[in-house]
Amino acid sequence: MIQSTSRRKRYLQPSVFWSIRQGFPKWLSLLLTLIAILFPLGIWAILSYGGFVDHRFLPTPTAVFQAGVKMLFEEDLLVDILASSSRVLAGFLLAALVGIPIGIAMGTFYSMESLFGSFVGIVRYMPVAAFMPLIVLWAGLGESAKILIVFLGIVFYNAIMIADTVKFIPNEMLNVAYTLGANRLDLLFRVILPATLPGILDTLRVNVAGAWNFLVISELIAAQNGLGFKIIYSQRFLQTDKVLFCIVVIGLIGLFIDYLFKLIARITLPWVERSV
């Protein structure tokens, strides 16, 4: 009987690669990151340099780099980068200023969830591109229309995701605060807000990527500069090398923003447990 019990008992074998929140070697993390970057680049190089795909549709990495250098020094690409970044920043900040309070209110008060929940839940499924004719009528063809598209694209996702973050706060934490004499205002600013700050930063970090996606849509409206405008303009003339370079630039900007959000979270939220 004792032997059969010992046979059935299995112990978890130690593993470095498949460890679950038990630390991970820095060298292995860097190696896997390098593989994740080099693998698609290698496939791209094989297909383009090997002539498996027409260069008009998939230019070589060298051609893309040369096109990027030409755009930087001869076609004012830096102006396009600054123009797009300013539009994304304006729309993103406006969406944060509106979405964060609504999300906290929806997650905290049942009355606010009843008031905003159905509206937010319906509107976030409506494609922003379908509103473009109305946006042109409302905001014209200037910068306001472009910023409004970025704003509408992410503000409702901010609200719904932050509301869900608030709802994950344990009721026991709120009851303890009530027991210690906290009123509703204390509960909101001294319990709920600190507990949801990590989730708010993560929500903004995720949705800033959506802001860049909606940027390309926004720059369809009478734009004269911007990375989205550059992509659309180059596509018309089948300048795939310029299209790919602009996409890479957006990816690098996004990578920098992602790192910046993580750095801000590490500095401002030292009490949050980190996996690395």
BELUR-V180358 format. One record per pair of residues at least 24 apart in sequence whose C-alpha atoms are under 10 Angstrom apart, sorted by the first residue. I is the first residue (numbers start at 1). J is the second residue. Records with the same first field share a line. If there is no record, write none. Layout:
I: J  J
This chain:
20: 275
21: 274  275  276
22: 275  276
23: 275  276
24: 275  276
25: 276
26: 276
55: 240  241
56: 238  239  240  241
57: 238  239  240  241
58: 240  241  244
59: 239  240  241  242  244
60: 241
61: 241  244  245
62: 241
63: 240  241  242  245
64: 239  240  241  242  243  244  245  246  248
65: 241  242  244  245
66: 241  242  245
67: 239  240  241  242  243  244  245  246
68: 241  242  243  244  245  246  248  249
69: 245
70: 242
71: 230  242  245  246
76: 225
77: 225  226  227  230  246
78: 226  227
79: 225  226  227
80: 224  225  226  227  228  229  230  246
81: 225  226  227  228  230  246  249  250  253
82: 225  226  227
83: 143  224  225  226  227
84: 146  147  212  215  216  218  219  225  226  227  228  229  250
85: 212  215  226  227  250  253
86: 143  147  226
87: 143  144  145  146  147  148  149  150  151  211  212  215  218  219  226
88: 146  147  149  150  151  208  209  210  211  212  213  214  215  218
89: 147  150  151  208  211  212
90: 144  146  147  148  150  151
91: 144  146  147  148  149  150  151  152  153  154  155  208  211  214  215
92: 147  148  150  151  152  153  154  155  204  207  208  209  210  211  212
93: 151  155  204  208
94: 147  148  150  151  152  154  155
95: 147  148  150  151  152  153  154  155  156  157  158  159  204  207  211
96: 151  154  155  156  158  159  200  203  204  207  208
97: 155  158
98: 151  155  156  158  159
99: 151  154  155  156  157  158  159  160  161  162  163  204
100: 155  156  158  159  160  161  162  163  200  203  204
101: 158  159  162  163
102: 155  156  158  159  160  162  163
103: 155  156  157  158  159  160  161  162  163  164  165  166  200
104: 159  160  161  162  163  164  165  166  167  188  192  193  196  200
105: 159  162  163  166  188
106: 159  160  162  163  164  166  167
107: 159  160  161  162  163  164  165  166  167  168  169  192
108: 163  164  166  167  169  187  188  192
109: 163
113: 160  163
116: 159  160
117: 159  160  163
119: 156
120: 155  156  157  159  160
121: 156  157  159  160
122: 156
123: 152  156  157
124: 152  153  154  155  156  157  159  160
125: 156  157
126: 153
127: 152  153
128: 152  153  154  214  217  218
129: 153  214  217  218
132: 217  218  220  221
133: 221
135: 221
136: 221  222
140: 221  222
141: 221  222  223
142: 221  222  223
143: 218  219  221  222  223
145: 218  219  221  222
146: 214  215  216  217  218  219  220  221  222  223
147: 211  214  215  218  219
148: 218
149: 211  214  215  216  217  218  219
150: 208  210  211  212  213  214  215  216  217  218
151: 211  214  215
152: 211  214
153: 207  210  211  212  213  214  215
154: 204  207  208  209  210  211  214
155: 204  207  211
157: 203  204  206  207  210
158: 200  203  204  206  207  208
159: 200  203
160: 203
161: 199  200  202  203  204  207
162: 196  197  199  200  201  202  203  204
163: 196  199  200
164: 196  199
165: 192  195  196  197  198  199  200  203
166: 192  193  195  196  197  199  200
167: 192  196
168: 195  196
169: 195  196
194: 269
195: 272
197: 265  268  269  272
198: 265  266  268  269  271  272
201: 261  262  264  265  269
202: 258  261  262  265
204: 258  261
205: 254  257  258  259  260  261  262
206: 258  261
208: 254  257  258
209: 250  251  254  255  257  258
212: 250  251  253  254
213: 250
